[in-house]
Amino acid sequence: MTEFDAAALDAQTQYKLLIGSITPRPIALVTTLGSKGPNAAPFSFFNGVGSDPAMLMFAVGDTSGHAKDTVANIREIPEFVVHIVSDAIKEKMNVCAIEYPLGVNEIEEAGFTALASKKVRPPRIAESPIAFECRLLQMIELGRVPYHVVIGEVVYFHYHEGIVDERFHVDVGRVNPIGRLAGRGGYTRITDRFEMPRLKLGGGVIEG
Ligand SMILES: Cc1cc2nc3c(=O)[nH]c(=O)nc-3n(C[C@H](O)[C@H](O)[C@H](O)COP(=O)(O)O)c2cc1C
């Protein structure tokens, strides 16, 4: 075994171990709105956290010594839209990760199309196959950097045509999400899928 006591590692080393180990990570492309206009940025410390109501989280690190624009905007307007990043929009997503000053509209810089959201004030991005309009439930400040864990309630779901069937099953093959790996440019596609049904206690598998 290779092993490390976290107490003996600096923050950068722990970051490298985390992002190299927790892979692939889904990517949330998050739009927010503040007094200086809309903002878009990707975050791969991202996941769903519950379904009654539908809730998700992403974590923003103040790695440059001040709150990122996403956090500053959510403090002003506690609403945001989380977009799933597909292979088709990966380059535009990457433009949104540039550390522009507050007030620069990454949606325009990236060449995305902004659409009005239904229930929240920040705009949504037309090109993303899936968008979740969210209201802030909690923003938790953690750690020394610090990180802001943003937890939102999904109040409106958007899908491009043909992704969701009448039984509410989402066809991931039509979404083509990309996942984040480690390093400066590591990503993966969903090109090698398999199925493994859940097992029932006492034998057999859980259907559906
Ligand atoms: C794929 C990808 C994933 C990222 N994940 C995170 C993350 O989980 N947390 C974070 O703080 N920054 C993350 N970043 C960096 C932010 O996107 C970047 O700092 C961005 O400029 C922040 O924008 P803002 O200041 O407009 O909020 C990621 C960047 C990329 C390209």
The ligand as a Tripos MOL2 file, in Angstrom:
@<TRIPOS>MOLECULE
LIG
   31    33     1     0     0
SMALL
NO_CHARGES

@<TRIPOS>ATOM
      1 C1        -13.7740   21.2520  -15.9000 C.3       1 LIG1
      2 C2        -13.4970   22.2580  -14.8260 C.ar      1 LIG1
      3 C3        -13.8860   21.9860  -13.5220 C.ar      1 LIG1
      4 C4        -13.6870   22.9280  -12.5070 C.ar      1 LIG1
      5 N1        -14.0960   22.6300  -11.2420 N.ar      1 LIG1
      6 C5        -13.9580   23.5380  -10.2600 C.ar      1 LIG1
      7 C6        -14.4630   23.2650   -8.9550 C.ar      1 LIG1
      8 O1        -15.0400   22.2070   -8.6690 O.2       1 LIG1
      9 N2        -14.3250   24.2390   -8.0050 N.ar      1 LIG1
     10 C7        -13.7140   25.4380   -8.2790 C.ar      1 LIG1
     11 O2        -13.6340   26.2890   -7.3940 O.2       1 LIG1
     12 N3        -13.2330   25.7180   -9.5130 N.ar      1 LIG1
     13 C8        -13.3560   24.8150  -10.5050 C.ar      1 LIG1
     14 N4        -12.8940   25.1030  -11.7610 N.ar      1 LIG1
     15 C9        -12.3040   26.4340  -12.0210 C.3       1 LIG1
     16 C10       -13.4020   27.4960  -12.2080 C.3       1 LIG1
     17 O3        -14.2630   27.1520  -13.2990 O.3       1 LIG1
     18 C11       -12.7540   28.8580  -12.5150 C.3       1 LIG1
     19 O4        -12.0280   29.2710  -11.3510 O.3       1 LIG1
     20 C12       -13.7430   29.9060  -12.9380 C.3       1 LIG1
     21 O5        -13.0650   30.9930  -13.5330 O.3       1 LIG1
     22 C13       -14.5600   30.4630  -11.7980 C.3       1 LIG1
     23 O6        -15.4110   31.4110  -12.3640 O.3       1 LIG1
     24 P1        -16.1290   32.5840  -11.5960 P.3       1 LIG1
     25 O7        -15.0670   33.4020  -10.8950 O.co2     1 LIG1
     26 O8        -16.7830   33.3120  -12.7350 O.co2     1 LIG1
     27 O9        -17.1090   31.9850  -10.6350 O.co2     1 LIG1
     28 C14       -13.0550   24.1680  -12.7970 C.ar      1 LIG1
     29 C15       -12.6370   24.4360  -14.1120 C.ar      1 LIG1
     30 C16       -12.8580   23.4860  -15.1070 C.ar      1 LIG1
     31 C17       -12.4160   23.7890  -16.5240 C.3       1 LIG1
@<TRIPOS>BOND
     1     1     2 1
     2     2     3 ar
     3     2    30 ar
     4     3     4 ar
     5     4     5 ar
     6     4    28 ar
     7     5     6 ar
     8     6     7 ar
     9     6    13 1
    10     7     8 2
    11     7     9 ar
    12     9    10 ar
    13    10    11 2
    14    10    12 ar
    15    12    13 ar
    16    13    14 ar
    17    14    15 1
    18    14    28 ar
    19    15    16 1
    20    16    17 1
    21    16    18 1
    22    18    19 1
    23    18    20 1
    24    20    21 1
    25    20    22 1
    26    22    23 1
    27    23    24 1
    28    24    25 2
    29    24    26 1
    30    24    27 1
    31    28    29 ar
    32    29    30 ar
    33    30    31 1
@<TRIPOS>SUBSTRUCTURE
     1 LIG1         1 GROUP 0 **** ****
